[in-house]
Amino acid sequence: QLSVKPSSATVGGATVSRDRTSPLTSSNSPSTASADHGTTTAIGNGLDTATIIKATSALSSEMNLSKLLSQLMEIVMENAGATFGALVLKSHDCPFIEARSGGDTERIPVLTGAHNPECGLSEKVVYSVLRTRVQINVSNAQKDATLRVDPHVKDARVLSLLCTPITHKGDVLGVLYLENSKIEGVFHQSRTSMINHLLSSVSANVENARMVKNIMDLNSSYARFLPKQFLELLEKGDVRNICTGDSVTRHCCVSFLDIRNFTGITEKLTSEGSMKFVNQFLEYLCPEIDNNDGFIDKFIGDAVMSLFPNSVVSGLKGVTGMIHALERLNADHYVGKDPLRIGIGLHYGRLQLGTVGYANRLDATCIGDTVNTASRLEGLTKGFGANVIVSQEFYNRLIEENGSVEIDTIKFCNLGDFILKGRTAPSSLYEVYDTTWTDDASPREELPHILELFKAQKFEECEHLCAQLANEYTANNYILRFYQDACGMYKEYIIGDDWNKAIPLTKDGTPKPLDFPLKGDTEGSSESSQRSILLRQSSRSSNARREEAEATDADAPEQESTLSSNERDELERYRRIYGKMSSKRKASNYVIQWNSSEKRYEKVDVMKNADSMLPDTSKTE
């Protein structure tokens, strides 16, 4: 029995009474049920006391809300004489169907206004009981002036209808909704009395189970901001135990992912469109991290930093899986458009995991050279024309774990030896690719021969080969252009025997000049020193020549527009090479300048005709 204040209300044309001691019934409910006319639901005289005690005992120990409601729904349907039933609970002032007859546990919102056929009940009745806290019991809804026009009652031809509130300590938790579309007057007084008593007995269990579920949902929400794997690595069982400065040092696999041309894509979108674009992208790719024993450390705009703490094999499968996910995204949403492209850097090493911040704001993060290196590798992917680049440390660790680098259809291609920005030791880098990817043609088979020529200092031959192959692999010739530029630069040096055969890289992933003398330089001579001093003092110094060359370039767009594609590529290559070399030349400088008479660009050495800048020593001291 429900403890409610005495009052009455008119719902659906029926006068409903409420009393402290008697069950809630409507005035037009019969005292006994009609006979069973073919319904498959057993109809007895209602739940007996023994059944109530047994059911309450069975439900009292269940703290899983979904299981509790399913068991309660099953007990009610076995004894109430209904052909359909639903348990509706309020959540943030919005009612949701949490359990239905037949074992259906799909959570469906019950919305006011428009009828939703998926609910399978009368929304009007549910909201009326929630608002008034009055039980509605109608013996024949088809004869009720108000209910018979209800969309659900009309479509389902509902006869008997019972909707009773579930209360706990004065609060309405929800309602139990029952109906029978075959027999009138099923929910008579003895039956509704026992149903009310059952609900009163288990309402505390429902509230407790709901509180447990809310706590679990809250913990899950926290985990979306602070991964539980991070807590496990910090050996903290609860987020409340985390303090500023908590940290742990360990070896880990780190990956960085970034969307190519993100700025160019989003500048064509609205702010809302940009956010939708990023979330759609992450929705496709990020599950591959979770599915391979990894977790996301942070989102940095369009970039994703993730950790694979247990295995580099997991990291490798995770990042290659993301490329497959990207292909699905492009197939689903970018057919006929420019496909999305990404770059991923993968590194293995020692790092520090911990918390940073102050008392009112904490964040979990990873710091260390391993993190920086993974970010550097991702930055190289575009310039090298690769989807995924891994370090030598990752490559070695993979062999230790797996015994080899052969994993399914995943392959590796050696890109050469490099010195990354901020590092001093050379390291080999590898492109990772999957033979099942729908990639552009790549010069992977020719790369070993290119590396062989480069390390043998056969720069002229290597440069010529790269230029030739670049015209063949037009869709993906980035690595060829890289080595073409490097050879064009390094052939100007007098390289010593102590060269480590590694290419030092800038932050942007382009080759840096070497610490070797350039051909034609005579540094250390008195004449070279005098020339260097005079060039710095002269109005015709290298800076002035460069400014003049830039001004000349500004006047040359017409002529440049007449250049062929190969000539433009050559021009850009000259600019890249000799622009970098200029910082290394002390007594001479190259600039790129338009030759109006020859109608072409050419490199000009500042040191040419430098003698004309020297003063006449016969007239001055």
C-alpha positions as CSV (number, residue, x, y, z in Angstrom):
1,Q,0.0,0.0,0.0
2,L,1.2,3.5,-0.8
3,S,1.2,6.2,1.9
4,V,-0.4,9.2,0.2
5,K,-2.5,12.1,1.3
6,P,-6.3,11.7,1.0
7,S,-7.5,13.5,-2.1
8,S,-9.2,12.8,-5.4
9,A,-8.4,13.6,-9.0
10,T,-10.2,13.1,-12.3
11,V,-8.0,11.4,-14.9
12,G,-9.2,10.3,-18.3
13,G,-12.8,10.8,-17.3
14,A,-12.5,8.5,-14.3
15,T,-12.6,9.7,-10.7
16,V,-9.6,8.4,-8.9
17,S,-9.5,8.2,-5.1
18,R,-6.5,8.3,-2.8
19,D,-6.5,7.1,0.7
20,R,-3.8,6.4,3.4
21,T,-4.8,2.8,4.0
22,S,-6.6,1.6,1.0
23,P,-5.0,0.8,-2.4
24,L,-5.5,3.3,-5.2
25,T,-8.4,2.4,-7.5
26,S,-10.6,4.2,-9.9
27,S,-14.4,4.4,-9.3
28,N,-15.2,2.5,-12.5
29,S,-12.9,-0.5,-11.7
30,P,-14.8,-3.8,-11.1
31,S,-14.1,-5.8,-8.0
32,T,-13.4,-8.9,-10.0
33,A,-11.8,-9.7,-13.4
34,S,-13.6,-10.9,-16.4
35,A,-13.1,-14.4,-17.6
36,D,-10.1,-15.3,-19.7
37,H,-11.2,-15.1,-23.3
38,G,-8.2,-16.7,-25.1
39,T,-5.4,-14.6,-23.6
40,T,-2.2,-16.5,-23.0
41,T,-1.5,-14.6,-19.8
42,A,-2.5,-16.5,-16.7
43,I,-5.0,-14.5,-14.5
44,G,-5.5,-15.5,-10.9
45,N,-6.6,-13.6,-7.9
46,G,-3.4,-11.6,-7.7
47,L,-0.1,-11.9,-5.8
48,D,-0.3,-13.6,-2.5
49,T,1.7,-12.6,0.6
50,A,4.1,-15.6,0.2
51,T,4.9,-14.5,-3.4
52,I,5.5,-10.9,-2.2
53,I,7.9,-12.0,0.5
54,K,9.7,-14.3,-1.8
55,A,10.0,-11.7,-4.5
56,T,11.1,-9.0,-2.1
57,S,13.8,-11.3,-0.7
58,A,15.1,-12.1,-4.1
59,L,15.2,-8.5,-5.2
60,S,16.7,-7.0,-2.0
61,S,20.2,-8.3,-2.8
62,E,20.3,-7.2,-6.4
63,M,22.2,-3.9,-6.9
64,N,22.4,-4.0,-10.7
65,L,19.6,-1.7,-11.7
66,S,19.0,-3.3,-15.1
67,K,18.9,-6.8,-13.6
68,L,16.7,-5.6,-10.7
69,L,14.1,-4.0,-13.0
70,S,14.1,-7.0,-15.3
71,Q,13.4,-9.4,-12.4
72,L,10.7,-7.1,-11.0
73,M,9.1,-6.8,-14.4
74,E,9.1,-10.6,-14.8
75,I,7.4,-11.1,-11.4
76,V,4.8,-8.5,-12.2
77,M,4.0,-9.9,-15.6
78,E,3.7,-13.5,-14.3
79,N,1.0,-12.4,-11.7
80,A,-0.7,-9.2,-12.8
81,G,-2.7,-10.4,-15.7
82,A,-1.2,-7.9,-18.2
83,T,-0.4,-8.4,-21.8
84,F,2.1,-5.6,-21.8
85,G,4.1,-3.9,-19.0
86,A,6.8,-1.3,-18.6
87,L,8.8,0.2,-15.8
88,V,9.5,3.9,-16.2
89,L,12.0,5.8,-14.0
90,K,12.7,9.5,-13.9
91,S,16.3,10.6,-14.8
92,H,17.1,14.3,-14.6
93,D,13.3,15.1,-14.7
94,C,12.9,13.1,-17.9
95,P,11.1,9.7,-17.7
96,F,12.8,6.7,-19.4
97,I,11.5,3.2,-20.1
98,E,14.1,1.1,-18.2
99,A,12.4,-2.3,-18.6
100,R,9.6,-3.8,-20.6
101,S,7.7,-7.1,-20.8
102,G,9.5,-9.8,-22.8
103,G,12.9,-9.0,-21.3
104,D,13.4,-5.9,-23.4
105,T,15.9,-3.6,-21.6
106,E,16.3,-0.9,-24.3
107,R,16.3,2.5,-22.6
108,I,13.7,4.7,-24.4
109,P,12.8,8.3,-23.4
110,V,9.1,9.0,-22.8
111,L,8.5,12.4,-24.3
112,T,5.5,14.6,-23.8
113,G,3.7,15.9,-26.9
114,A,4.2,13.7,-30.0
115,H,3.4,10.0,-29.6
116,N,6.4,7.7,-30.1
117,P,5.2,4.2,-31.2
118,E,8.5,2.7,-30.0
119,C,7.5,3.3,-26.4
120,G,4.4,1.0,-26.7
121,L,2.5,3.0,-24.0
122,S,0.4,6.1,-23.5
123,E,2.7,9.0,-22.8
124,K,-0.3,11.0,-21.5
125,V,-1.1,8.5,-18.8
126,V,2.6,8.3,-17.7
127,Y,3.0,12.0,-17.4
128,S,-0.3,12.4,-15.6
129,V,0.7,9.8,-12.9
130,L,4.1,11.3,-12.5
131,R,2.6,14.8,-12.0
132,T,-0.3,14.0,-9.8
133,R,1.1,10.9,-8.0
134,V,-2.3,9.3,-8.5
135,Q,-2.8,5.8,-9.7
136,I,-4.9,5.4,-12.9
137,N,-6.9,2.2,-13.2
138,V,-9.4,2.0,-16.1
139,S,-11.4,-1.2,-16.8
140,N,-12.1,-0.3,-20.4
141,A,-10.1,2.4,-22.0
142,Q,-12.1,2.2,-25.2
143,K,-15.2,3.5,-23.4
144,D,-13.3,6.3,-21.7
145,A,-14.1,9.6,-23.4
146,T,-10.5,10.9,-23.0
147,L,-8.4,7.8,-23.3
148,R,-10.0,6.3,-26.3
149,V,-8.7,9.2,-28.5
150,D,-5.1,8.6,-27.2
151,P,-3.0,7.5,-30.2
152,H,-1.6,4.4,-28.4
153,V,-4.9,3.4,-26.7
154,K,-6.6,3.7,-30.1
155,D,-4.0,1.8,-32.1
156,A,-3.4,-1.0,-29.6
157,R,-7.1,-1.2,-28.7
158,V,-6.2,-1.2,-25.0
159,L,-8.9,-2.4,-22.6
160,S,-7.7,-2.7,-19.0
161,L,-5.0,-0.1,-18.1
162,L,-3.1,0.4,-14.8
163,C,-0.4,3.0,-14.1
164,T,0.8,3.3,-10.5
165,P,3.5,5.5,-9.1
166,I,6.7,4.1,-7.5
167,T,7.6,6.3,-4.5
168,H,10.4,6.4,-1.9
169,K,10.5,8.8,1.0
170,G,8.0,11.0,-0.6
171,D,9.7,11.2,-4.0
172,V,8.3,9.8,-7.1
173,L,10.9,7.5,-8.7
174,G,8.8,6.5,-11.7
175,V,5.7,4.4,-12.6
176,L,4.7,0.9,-13.3
177,Y,2.6,0.8,-16.5
178,L,0.4,-2.2,-17.3
179,E,-2.3,-2.9,-19.9
180,N,-4.4,-5.7,-21.3
181,S,-5.8,-5.4,-24.8
182,K,-8.0,-8.6,-24.6
183,I,-9.9,-8.5,-21.3
184,E,-11.7,-5.7,-19.4
185,G,-11.3,-5.1,-15.7
186,V,-8.2,-7.2,-15.2
187,F,-6.7,-5.0,-12.5
188,H,-9.2,-5.4,-9.7
189,Q,-8.8,-4.3,-6.2
190,S,-7.1,-7.3,-4.7
191,R,-4.6,-7.4,-7.6
192,T,-3.7,-3.7,-7.5
193,S,-3.4,-3.9,-3.7
194,M,-0.7,-6.6,-3.9
195,I,1.1,-4.8,-6.8
196,N,1.2,-1.6,-4.7
197,H,2.6,-3.5,-1.8
198,L,5.3,-5.1,-3.9
199,L,6.3,-1.8,-5.3
200,S,6.4,-0.3,-1.8
201,S,8.6,-3.1,-0.7
202,V,11.2,-2.9,-3.5
203,S,11.2,0.9,-4.0
204,A,14.1,1.3,-1.6
205,N,16.1,-1.4,-3.5
206,V,15.3,0.5,-6.8
207,E,16.5,3.7,-5.4
208,N,19.7,2.1,-4.0
209,A,20.4,0.4,-7.3
210,R,19.9,3.6,-9.1
211,M,22.3,5.4,-6.8
212,V,24.9,2.7,-7.5
213,K,24.3,3.1,-11.2
214,N,24.7,6.9,-11.0
215,I,28.0,6.5,-9.2
216,M,29.2,4.0,-11.8
217,D,28.1,6.4,-14.6
218,L,29.9,9.2,-12.9
219,N,33.1,7.2,-12.7
220,S,32.7,6.4,-16.3
221,S,32.4,10.1,-17.1
222,Y,35.5,10.8,-15.1
223,A,37.3,8.1,-17.1
224,R,36.5,10.0,-20.3
225,F,38.6,12.9,-19.0
226,L,41.1,10.9,-17.1
227,P,41.7,7.3,-18.5
228,K,41.5,4.5,-15.9
229,Q,44.7,3.1,-17.5
230,F,46.5,6.3,-16.3
231,L,45.3,5.7,-12.8
232,E,46.5,2.1,-13.0
233,L,50.0,3.2,-14.2
234,L,50.1,5.7,-11.3
235,E,49.0,2.9,-9.0
236,K,46.1,5.1,-7.8
237,G,42.8,3.2,-7.4
238,D,40.7,6.4,-7.1
239,V,40.8,9.8,-8.8
240,R,40.5,11.3,-5.3
241,N,43.9,9.9,-4.3
242,I,45.7,11.9,-7.0
243,C,47.9,14.8,-5.9
244,T,50.0,17.3,-7.7
245,G,53.4,15.8,-8.7
246,D,52.3,12.2,-8.5
247,S,54.4,10.5,-11.2
248,V,56.0,7.2,-12.4
249,T,58.9,6.5,-14.8
250,R,58.6,3.7,-17.2
251,H,59.2,2.6,-20.8
252,C,56.2,3.0,-23.1
253,C,55.2,3.2,-26.8
254,V,53.9,6.7,-27.7
255,S,52.1,7.7,-30.9
256,F,51.3,11.1,-32.3
257,L,48.6,11.5,-35.0
258,D,47.8,14.7,-37.0
259,I,45.4,15.5,-39.8
260,R,47.1,16.8,-43.0
261,N,46.1,20.3,-44.2
262,F,43.8,20.7,-41.2
263,T,43.9,24.5,-41.4
264,G,43.0,24.5,-45.1
265,I,40.1,22.2,-44.4
266,T,38.6,24.1,-41.5
267,E,39.0,27.6,-42.9
268,K,36.2,26.6,-45.3
269,L,33.9,25.5,-42.4
270,T,32.0,27.3,-39.8
271,S,33.0,26.9,-36.1
272,E,30.3,24.3,-35.6
273,G,31.3,22.6,-38.8
274,S,34.9,22.4,-37.7
275,M,33.9,20.8,-34.4
276,K,31.6,18.3,-36.1
277,F,34.4,17.5,-38.6
278,V,37.0,16.8,-35.8
279,N,34.5,14.7,-33.8
280,Q,33.5,12.6,-36.8
281,F,37.2,12.0,-37.6
282,L,37.9,10.9,-34.0
283,E,34.8,8.7,-33.8
284,Y,36.2,6.6,-36.7
285,L,39.8,6.4,-35.7
286,C,40.1,6.5,-31.9
287,P,38.4,3.1,-31.2
288,E,41.4,1.4,-32.9
289,I,43.5,2.7,-30.0
290,D,41.1,1.2,-27.4
291,N,40.8,-2.0,-29.3
292,N,44.6,-2.5,-29.2
293,D,45.3,-2.1,-25.5
294,G,46.1,1.6,-25.7
295,F,44.6,4.8,-24.4
296,I,44.4,8.4,-25.4
297,D,46.6,10.7,-23.3
298,K,45.2,14.0,-24.8
299,F,43.7,15.7,-27.8
300,I,45.7,18.7,-29.1
301,G,43.4,20.4,-31.6
302,D,43.3,17.9,-34.5
303,A,46.2,15.9,-33.1
304,V,45.9,12.8,-30.9
305,M,48.6,11.6,-28.5
306,S,48.1,8.1,-27.3
307,L,50.0,5.5,-25.2
308,F,50.4,1.8,-25.6
309,P,52.0,0.8,-22.2
310,N,52.1,-2.9,-22.6
311,S,53.4,-3.7,-26.0
312,V,54.8,-2.1,-29.2
313,V,53.0,-4.8,-31.2
314,S,49.7,-3.3,-29.9
315,G,50.9,0.1,-30.8
316,L,51.8,-1.0,-34.4
317,K,48.4,-2.7,-34.8
318,G,46.6,0.3,-33.4
319,V,48.1,2.8,-35.8
320,T,47.8,0.6,-38.8
321,G,44.2,0.0,-37.8
322,M,43.7,3.8,-37.8
323,I,44.7,4.0,-41.4
324,H,42.1,1.3,-42.3
325,A,39.6,3.4,-40.3
326,L,40.5,6.5,-42.3
327,E,39.9,4.6,-45.5
328,R,36.4,3.7,-44.2
329,L,35.8,7.4,-43.3
330,N,36.9,8.5,-46.8
331,A,34.7,5.8,-48.4
332,D,31.7,6.9,-46.3
333,H,31.9,10.6,-46.5
334,Y,34.5,11.8,-49.0
335,V,33.7,10.1,-52.2
336,G,34.3,12.6,-55.0
337,K,36.1,14.9,-52.7
338,D,39.7,15.3,-51.6
339,P,40.3,12.4,-49.2
340,L,41.5,13.0,-45.7
341,R,45.2,12.2,-45.0
342,I,47.0,11.7,-41.7
343,G,50.5,11.3,-40.4
344,I,51.5,9.2,-37.4
345,G,54.8,9.0,-35.5
346,L,55.6,6.1,-33.3
347,H,58.4,5.9,-30.8
348,Y,59.4,3.7,-27.9
349,G,61.4,4.8,-24.9
350,R,61.5,6.1,-21.3
351,L,59.1,8.7,-20.2
352,Q,57.6,10.3,-17.1
353,L,53.8,9.9,-16.5
354,G,52.3,12.1,-13.8
355,T,50.2,15.1,-12.8
356,V,50.9,18.7,-13.4
357,G,49.1,21.8,-12.2
358,Y,48.2,23.3,-8.9
359,A,45.6,22.8,-6.1
360,N,42.6,23.9,-8.2
361,R,43.5,22.5,-11.6
362,L,45.3,19.3,-12.3
363,D,46.0,17.5,-15.5
364,A,47.6,14.1,-16.3
365,T,50.4,14.1,-18.9
366,C,53.6,12.5,-20.1
367,I,56.9,14.3,-20.5
368,G,60.3,13.3,-21.8
369,D,62.4,12.9,-24.9
370,T,60.3,10.0,-26.0
371,V,57.2,12.2,-26.3
372,N,59.2,14.9,-28.2
373,T,60.6,12.3,-30.6
374,A,57.2,10.8,-31.4
375,S,56.0,14.3,-32.2
376,R,59.0,14.9,-34.4
377,L,58.4,11.7,-36.3
378,E,54.8,12.7,-37.0
379,G,56.1,16.0,-38.4
380,L,58.3,14.1,-40.9
381,T,55.5,12.0,-42.4
382,K,54.3,14.7,-44.9
383,G,57.8,15.6,-46.2
384,F,58.7,11.9,-46.6
385,G,55.3,10.9,-48.2
386,A,54.6,8.3,-45.5
387,N,51.5,7.6,-43.4
388,V,53.5,6.1,-40.4
389,I,57.1,6.6,-39.4
390,V,58.7,4.7,-36.5
391,S,62.1,5.1,-34.8
392,Q,65.0,2.7,-34.6
393,E,64.2,2.2,-30.9
394,F,60.7,1.1,-31.8
395,Y,62.0,-1.2,-34.5
396,N,64.5,-2.8,-32.2
397,R,61.9,-3.3,-29.4
398,L,59.5,-4.9,-31.9
399,I,62.1,-7.5,-32.8
400,E,62.6,-8.2,-29.1
401,E,58.9,-8.7,-28.5
402,N,57.9,-10.4,-31.7
403,G,61.1,-12.1,-32.8
404,S,60.9,-10.3,-36.2
405,V,59.2,-7.3,-37.8
406,E,56.9,-9.5,-39.9
407,I,53.3,-9.1,-38.6
408,D,50.6,-10.1,-40.9
409,T,50.6,-7.7,-43.9
410,I,52.5,-5.0,-42.2
411,K,55.9,-4.1,-43.8
412,F,58.8,-1.7,-43.1
413,C,60.9,0.4,-45.4
414,N,64.2,1.9,-44.3
415,L,64.2,5.7,-45.0
416,G,67.8,6.3,-44.0
417,D,69.8,7.7,-41.1
418,F,68.9,11.0,-39.6
419,I,69.7,13.4,-36.7
420,L,66.4,14.7,-35.5
421,K,66.0,18.3,-34.3
422,G,67.2,18.5,-30.7
423,R,69.2,15.3,-30.8
424,T,72.9,14.6,-31.5
425,A,73.0,10.9,-32.2
426,P,72.0,9.5,-35.6
427,S,69.1,7.1,-35.8
428,S,67.5,5.1,-38.6
429,L,63.9,5.8,-39.4
430,Y,61.4,3.4,-41.0
431,E,58.2,3.8,-42.9
432,V,55.4,1.4,-41.9
433,Y,52.9,0.4,-44.5
434,D,50.3,-2.3,-45.0
435,T,50.1,-4.1,-48.3
436,T,46.3,-4.0,-48.0
437,W,46.2,-0.1,-47.9
438,T,44.9,1.7,-51.0
439,D,48.1,3.8,-51.3
440,D,49.6,5.8,-54.1
441,A,52.5,4.2,-55.9
442,S,55.7,4.6,-53.8
443,P,59.4,4.3,-54.7
444,R,60.0,1.9,-51.8
445,E,61.8,-0.7,-54.0
446,E,64.2,1.9,-55.5
447,L,65.0,3.4,-52.1
448,P,67.8,0.9,-51.0
449,H,69.8,1.8,-54.1
450,I,69.3,5.5,-53.5
451,L,70.6,5.1,-49.9
452,E,73.6,3.1,-51.1
453,L,74.6,5.9,-53.6
454,F,74.0,8.6,-50.9
455,K,76.1,6.9,-48.3
456,A,78.9,6.3,-50.8
457,Q,78.9,10.1,-51.4
458,K,78.0,9.6,-55.1
459,F,75.8,12.7,-54.8
460,E,75.7,13.6,-58.5
461,E,74.5,10.2,-59.5
462,C,72.1,10.0,-56.6
463,E,70.6,13.4,-57.4
464,H,70.2,12.4,-61.1
465,L,68.5,9.1,-60.2
466,C,66.1,10.9,-57.7
467,A,65.2,13.5,-60.3
468,Q,64.5,10.7,-62.9
469,L,62.3,8.7,-60.5
470,A,60.5,11.8,-59.2
471,N,59.0,12.2,-62.7
472,E,57.8,8.6,-62.6
473,Y,56.3,8.6,-59.1
474,T,54.5,11.9,-59.5
475,A,51.8,11.1,-56.9
476,N,54.3,10.3,-54.1
477,N,57.8,11.5,-54.9
478,Y,58.4,13.3,-51.6
479,I,61.2,11.1,-50.4
480,L,62.8,11.4,-53.8
481,R,62.7,15.2,-53.7
482,F,64.1,15.1,-50.2
483,Y,67.2,13.1,-51.3
484,Q,67.5,15.2,-54.4
485,D,67.7,18.3,-52.3
486,A,70.1,16.7,-49.9
487,C,72.4,15.6,-52.7
488,G,72.2,19.0,-54.4
489,M,73.4,20.6,-51.2
490,Y,76.0,18.0,-50.0
491,K,77.8,17.8,-53.4
492,E,79.0,21.3,-52.7
493,Y,80.9,20.2,-49.5
494,I,84.3,18.7,-49.0
495,I,83.2,15.9,-46.8
496,G,85.7,14.3,-44.4
497,D,86.1,10.6,-43.5
498,D,84.4,11.3,-40.1
499,W,81.0,11.8,-41.7
500,N,78.4,9.5,-40.0
501,K,76.3,9.3,-43.2
502,A,73.3,10.8,-41.3
503,I,71.3,13.8,-42.5
504,P,70.7,16.4,-39.8
505,L,67.1,17.6,-40.0
506,T,65.5,21.0,-39.3
507,K,62.3,21.2,-37.3
508,D,60.4,21.1,-40.6
509,G,62.1,17.9,-41.7
510,T,64.3,19.4,-44.4
511,P,68.1,18.6,-44.6
512,K,70.4,21.0,-42.7
513,P,73.9,22.0,-44.0
514,L,76.8,19.9,-42.9
515,D,79.7,21.1,-40.7
516,F,82.2,20.6,-43.5
517,P,84.0,23.2,-45.7
518,L,82.4,24.1,-49.0
519,K,84.2,23.6,-52.2
520,G,86.0,26.8,-53.3
521,D,86.2,28.2,-49.7
522,T,89.7,29.1,-48.5
523,E,88.8,29.9,-44.9
524,G,91.7,30.9,-42.7
525,S,93.6,32.8,-45.5
526,S,94.3,36.6,-45.0
527,E,92.6,37.3,-48.3
528,S,89.5,35.4,-47.3
529,S,89.3,37.2,-44.0
530,Q,89.8,40.6,-45.7
531,R,87.0,39.8,-48.2
532,S,84.7,38.7,-45.4
533,I,85.2,42.0,-43.5
534,L,84.8,44.1,-46.6
535,L,81.6,42.3,-47.7
536,R,80.1,42.9,-44.3
537,Q,80.9,46.7,-44.6
538,S,80.1,47.1,-48.3
539,S,76.7,48.2,-49.5
540,R,77.0,45.3,-51.9
541,S,77.1,42.8,-49.0
542,S,75.4,39.5,-49.2
543,N,72.3,40.9,-47.4
544,A,72.0,43.7,-50.0
545,R,72.5,41.2,-52.8
546,R,69.8,39.0,-51.3
547,E,67.4,41.9,-50.9
548,E,68.1,42.8,-54.5
549,A,67.5,39.3,-55.6
550,E,64.2,39.2,-53.7
551,A,63.1,42.5,-55.4
552,T,64.1,41.1,-58.8
553,D,62.0,37.9,-58.0
554,A,59.1,40.2,-57.3
555,D,59.4,41.6,-60.8
556,A,59.6,38.2,-62.4
557,P,56.2,36.6,-62.0
558,E,55.4,37.0,-65.7
559,Q,58.6,35.3,-66.7
560,E,58.2,32.6,-64.0
561,S,54.7,31.8,-65.2
562,T,56.1,30.8,-68.5
563,L,58.3,28.2,-66.9
564,S,57.5,24.5,-67.3
565,S,56.5,22.4,-64.3
566,N,60.0,20.8,-64.2
567,E,61.6,24.2,-64.4
568,R,59.5,25.5,-61.5
569,D,60.5,22.4,-59.4
570,E,64.1,23.1,-60.2
571,L,63.7,26.7,-59.2
572,E,62.1,25.8,-55.9
573,R,64.8,23.2,-55.3
574,Y,67.6,25.8,-55.9
575,R,65.9,28.2,-53.5
576,R,65.7,25.6,-50.8
577,I,69.2,24.3,-51.2
578,Y,71.1,27.6,-51.5
579,G,68.9,29.4,-49.0
580,K,70.1,26.9,-46.4
581,M,73.7,26.9,-47.5
582,S,73.9,30.7,-47.1
583,S,74.0,30.4,-43.3
584,K,77.1,28.2,-43.5
585,R,79.2,30.3,-45.9
586,K,81.3,33.0,-44.2
587,A,83.1,34.6,-47.1
588,S,80.6,33.8,-49.8
589,N,76.9,33.5,-50.3
590,Y,74.6,32.1,-52.9
591,V,71.4,33.9,-54.0
592,I,68.8,33.0,-56.6
593,Q,68.3,35.8,-59.1
594,W,66.3,36.3,-62.4
595,N,68.5,36.7,-65.4
596,S,66.5,39.0,-67.7
597,S,68.8,38.5,-70.7
598,E,68.8,34.7,-70.4
599,K,65.2,34.6,-69.4
600,R,65.9,32.1,-66.6
601,Y,66.7,31.9,-62.9
602,E,70.3,31.3,-61.8
603,K,72.4,31.0,-58.7
604,V,74.8,33.9,-58.1
605,D,77.9,33.7,-55.8
606,V,78.4,36.9,-53.8
607,M,82.1,36.2,-53.9
608,K,82.3,36.6,-57.7
609,N,84.0,39.8,-58.6
610,A,84.7,40.4,-55.0
611,D,88.1,41.8,-55.9
612,S,86.3,44.8,-57.4
613,M,85.1,45.7,-53.9
614,L,88.7,45.8,-52.4
615,P,90.2,49.3,-52.0
616,D,93.2,50.3,-54.2
617,T,96.1,49.4,-51.9
618,S,98.5,51.5,-54.0
619,K,96.8,54.7,-52.8
620,T,95.7,53.7,-49.3
621,E,97.5,52.2,-46.4
